[in-house]
Every structure is written in C-alpha cells, then in structure tokens.
Amino acid sequence: MPARTLDIIDHRLDPASWARSLGISREAVDLYLDSDVVDLHNDLYVPARLYGYDVHRRHTPWLFGYRFTGQTDLPRLREARLTGICLDIATNPARPGKNRAPVTHRNIERVRRDLGEHLGHFRFVRTMREYRAARTEGLTACFIGIQGGQAFQHDRKSLDDLPEALVHRVTLVHLTNSRIGSTSSPLGPDRGGLTARGCELVEVLNQKKILVDLAHINRAGFLHAADVHDRTQPLICTHTGVNGVHRHWRNLDDDQIRLVTDTGGVIGIMFHGMFLDGSQWRHCPPERVIDHMEHVIAVAGERAVAIGTDWDGMVIPPRGFEEPGGLPRLVQLMLDRKWPEARIRGALGANALRTFELISP
C-alpha cells in the first residue's frame, strides 16, 4: 500500500511560534522538543473500532468538544512530536470468549497496517533497540498494548499464542470482571485476588517478557499479581491517579505505588479530571497532573513517574491538554514549579524508557 501524506506542521522549524500559540515560554518548547516524550497509554483505537473514527484524518472538536473522544489521531500525534506512544487495543467483554484472541490478533495487524501507511512518520516497535533506531531517524515509535487480559483467557492455547514479538504489554483487567480477576471499577463486584487463570496469564507474560500492567485491577488482585510476578522484571501501571492527591476507586495508594516502582517500574499519570480531582463535565485545572506526579515522586522518587494520558479512552482531559499539541504546556508547569531539567526529562519519557529497557532491551 502506498504511503499517505500527513498534513502537519513541523514545530521544530519554528519553535517560537509554537510557544506563542500555547502561551508558554520558548524554554519550555525547546526542552520538550529535545526530550524523549512517551505516552504510555493511548486509546485511539477505541473510537476507531466503535464507530469508524478515521485515525488517518485530522479531527476537530465534535458536539461535546474534546470530551470523551476525538482527542487524537495520527496527524496530531505526529505533529506533537511524541517520540513514543503505546497504542492500546481494548478487549470487548461482550465478545464470545473463544473469538477474543483471534479478533485481537486481527486488531494488532490493523494497527500495524495503519502505521505502515505513514512510514515517513511512524514505526511499529517492540524493543528499545527498535525504539532507538526509530528515534534516530526522527520517527514516532509505536508500541502495542492489550487492555484486558481476557483477550487470551479462553484456553491455554490462547495464552501460548500471545504474540510476544508484537505485544509490548498487557493490562490484566479492564472495566469488568473476567476469568483473570476483578476490576477496580464499581462494575465489579470485587472478588478478591487473581484467579488461577490470572496467575497463569502473569506467568506467561513473564516468560514472554511482556510488561504486566496493573492499571484497572482491584487492590487484592493488584497485590496478588505483584506477589506471583517474576521479581526480576518490572511491573508497570500505565494510566492512573493517586489517592494521596484525590481518593477514587481508580487511583493507587502509596503501597501500590511502591510495589510497582520497587521493581523498576513507573506510574503513568492519566489525563482525566474525574480521577485527578473529581471533576465531572468540566476540564479540570492542568496543575492537577503535576500534583499527582509530585505525589508519586514524594513516595517513590523522581525516576518513578511518567505520562499515560488515556486520550480517546472516554476521558475529559485537563484544560490545555485536550489534544496532543498542548503537551509542551506540561513542561511549562514543571518549570513553574522549579523542577530541575533531569526530573522534567524523566517524567516526559526517560523514566518510562528505563522501564522498557529492563523488559525488552
């Protein structure tokens, strides 16, 4: 298939104009453009699968603005100069169990085909060696994650066929309970720790060197997964808030933060007002993202925090972060809080990449 042309602005050519358009300093934009910028969790393929949202086309705000969906597409992700993105494939809990793994395999191939239409901009990667090669060529490296381990719960063959050459990480559960374990969502109910199949999934992920993601799982399942997990490999929680700033069923407590970061993993702070400060329909203040990041740092150190936006995952982003082009504003907020440069670079992407190096050099 011939490559498509992306109609985008290359902000590297005129960073001063980008800074002016965002109302931030040139220093913030320059630091952003010079850093690894990694989003641990992007749900672009949720609207693409639900209602045919065109990932190749630049979108503008819909009826509800940038609430819930419409926050990203491939042109805007590329224009924002992210160096790494994990594109997630969510598992449909209503799909018959025996069909989930085959459909997941097809959806993985769909993502790879879409990226293949933009070879001058994106590259599918699995390892850090591949990430570095893409980065050197000025491309945006795209990892693939699976959100909902029930995609592979049907039988042992489904687990064994989980494609380690393609999948970078698996979120054990999503918004509903499964044969893996229980969700933290009120859609539960909470049935305690992992099931036997859940423990088996963790074992297979460890064997295949696929990151175990503890976002969305209930607390008992979180602790159980950490207990049965191979301690020589990092855990990760790709998109969450923290109870130390705002208590919510979706957020982590300090012990959970430490369980992840003690393995060399990171906590990705998500861009959803409901989890950041309880905001419902409104866009919460952008400073809330920094508040959650600073709590993770206070608990586990500067190497522990990362970004996991959850854009297009039915979220209402903070004001100014409604779409990828606003990401340099995060750097300005960090500078305003007197963050040192090393801490800023770490939170933008270096910390996440350090975790990736531990699992897939």
Secondary structure, DSSP 8 states (H G I E B T S, - for coil): ----------GGG-HHHHHHHHT--HHHHHHHHTS--EEEEE-THHHHHHH---TTS----BTTBTSBS-S--HHHHHHTT-SEEEEEEE--TTS-HHHHHHHHHHHHHHHHHHHHTTTTTEEE--SHHHHHHHHHTT-EEEEEEEE-GGGG-S-HHHHHT--TTT--EEES--SS--SS--BSSTTS----S--HHHHHHHHHHHHTT-EEE-TTB-HHHHHHHHHHS-TTS-EEEEEE-BTTTS--TTSB-HHHHHHHHTTT--EEE---HHHHT--SSS---THHHHHHHHHHHHHH-GGGEEE---BTSSB---TT-SSGGGTHHHHHHHHHTT--HHHHHIIIIIHHHHHHHHH--
